[in-house]
């Protein structure tokens, strides 16, 4: 399992959710915000937390931002700061930039200056984005509560050609398979004998802890 390095700039509800989830999934996370109180509150839930002005080029250089694999720009309502931080991250060499937009105009500007992906946050979407970032096998991730979630998982190679009873996912991974997507067809109540094939998508429910463990195994 390769550990990636993420920098999350702007620690409102969305940014904090992304940063904390990435860290829980075993990645190195640098959290950056201009508010010292915010930094103090998140410092024990990420790898590093630093108070800094993300619109200042020298500050970002000092943080070594060019060494990070992914930058998540999640500055709140200040469009100018969001645009400047995105532009600087691009110019300083971050290879992949994901930015939060407030509206279509904001998104258009972010794409123009080099954002690779623009997100319009929904409630608790930060967690979902973090899981999508960490694992290309996770297509979607929805928190049902503080304990349980639903995940759409692309079938890992080691599962292909085996039935659900062979895999014994409940005992081995602690999850329950709710459905199997086979192209346009969705089997909503798969039987234990159903064979998992290449390209299938598993819709599973389980505890957040068990899904995180599965995610770390299959990515």
N, C-alpha and C positions, 0 to 999 in steps of 0.2 A: 504494500500500500504506500503510494508516494504522498508525502505531505506537501501541500501547496502553501504558498504565502499570499495572504490577502491583506489589503489595506482597506479599511472602511472609513470613509470621511463623512462626518455628519452623523451624530448619534441621537437622533430623535427616535420615535417608536420603531420606525422601519429599520433605520441603520443599526440600532442596538439589537434588534431581533436577528438581523443578518449576521452581525458580528458574533453574537453569543452562540448562534446555531453552528456557524462555521467552526468555532472553537470547540464546541461539544463533539463535532464530527472528527476531531483530531487534527485540525489544521493550525498553522501559525497565523495569528490574526493581530494586526496592528490597528487599534481603534483611535481615530483622531477627531477631536472636536475643539472648538474655541472656548468652551465653557469648562472651567476647572471642576465644578461640582459634578458635572456629567462624567468627566474622566474618572473622578474618585469613585463614583457609584458603579462603574463598569470594570474597574481595574482588575478585580479578582475573577472576572468571567471571560477574559481574553488574554492573549499572550502578553501584549504590551498595550498600554493606553497612554496617549500623549496629548497634552494641550498644545495646539498649534493653529496658526492661521493658514488654512488650506489655499487661500488666494495669494499667498506670498511664496514666490518661487524659491527663495533661499531657505525658507522653513521646510518645504517639501524636499529640497535637495538634502538638507541636513538629516531628514528622516530616512534617506536612502530609498526613496519611493521607486526608483528605477529598477530596484532589485525584486520587486513584488510581481507575482504572476498575474494577479487580478486586482484592479482598483474598483471599489464600489462607491460611487459618489452619491451620497444620500442627503445632501444639504437640503434643508426645508424650503421655506417659501421664498428665500432670497435667490431669485433667478440669476442675478449677476454673479453672486458668489459660486453658485452651482456651475455656471458656464466657465468661469475663470478656473475653478479647481479642475474641471474636466479638461480644459485646454492645456493647463500646466502638466497634468498627469500624462497626457498624450505627448507633449513636447519633451518631457523628461524620460520617456521611453517605456512606460508601462505597456505591456503587450496587449492586454485585454481590459477594456473599460466598460463598466456597466453604470449607467446613471439614472437617477430618479427624476422624472419630469412631472410638473404640475398640470400641464395642458399640452395641446398639440403643437402650439407655437414653440414652447419650451423644448419639446421633443425634437422638433425640426432643427432648432439651433444646435442641440446636443449632437445630433447625427452629423450635422455639417462640420463640426469642429473635431470629430473623430471618435465619438462614443460608438462602441461596437454593438451595444444593446441598450435600449431605453425602456424603462419600466414605469408603469403607472400603478403605484401601490394600492392594494386593496387591504382590507382588514387582515392582519397577521400574515401578509404575503411575504414578509421578510424571511420567515422560516422556509417557505416554499422555494424562494429564490436560492437560498443557501444550499438546500438539498439538490436543486437542479445544477448548481455550480459544481458541487463536489463530485457528483456521479452522473455520467452520461447515461447510465442505466435507469435512473430515476426520471420518469417523464412528468410526474406530477406528485405533489405531496400536500395533503390537507390535514391540518391539526383539528381533531374533533374536540379535544379537551387538553388539559395539561398532562394527561397520561397516555391518551390513545390517538393514533393517526391512521390515515389511509394513504397508501402509496401505489402508484402505477409503476411497475418495474419491467423493463425489457428483459426477456428470459436470458439468464446467464448461459454461457456455452455448456457448463457442466450440468445444467438441468435438462438440456435438450435430449429428446428421445426417452425420457423417463416419465412415469405416471406420478400423479400426486401422492399415491400410496407409496411408491418407491422413494420419493423425496421426503415424505413424512415431515412436511414443513412445520406442522404444529409442534412436534417434539424437537426437531432439529433447529428451527429458527424462531419458534414462539409466535408465528403468524398464522392467520386464517385466510385462505384464498377465497375471495368473494366472487370473482369472475375471471374469465380468461378471454382476452380479445384476440381473435384470429382474423386479421385484416378488417373487413367491414362487419364481420360476424362477432357477436358478443355472447358467450355462454355464461348466463347469469348464475347458474347453479351447477358448476362442474362436478362430475362424479370423481371418486377416488381413482378410477381406472383411466381417466382422461390423460392422454399423452401430451406432454409439453413439446412444442416444435419450435424450430428456429423462427424468429420474428414474432412469436406470441408475446403478448403483454399481460402480465399478471396484475390483477387488482387485489391488493392484500390489506388487511386490517391487523393492527397489532399495537403493542405498547410502543411508545416512542423509543424506549431503550432497546427493544428487540429489533425495531426497524432500523435504528442507527447501526446496530451490530451487523445486521444483514447488509446494509448499505456499504459498510467498510469492507465486507468480504467480497462483494460482487463488482466493485468499481474498477 
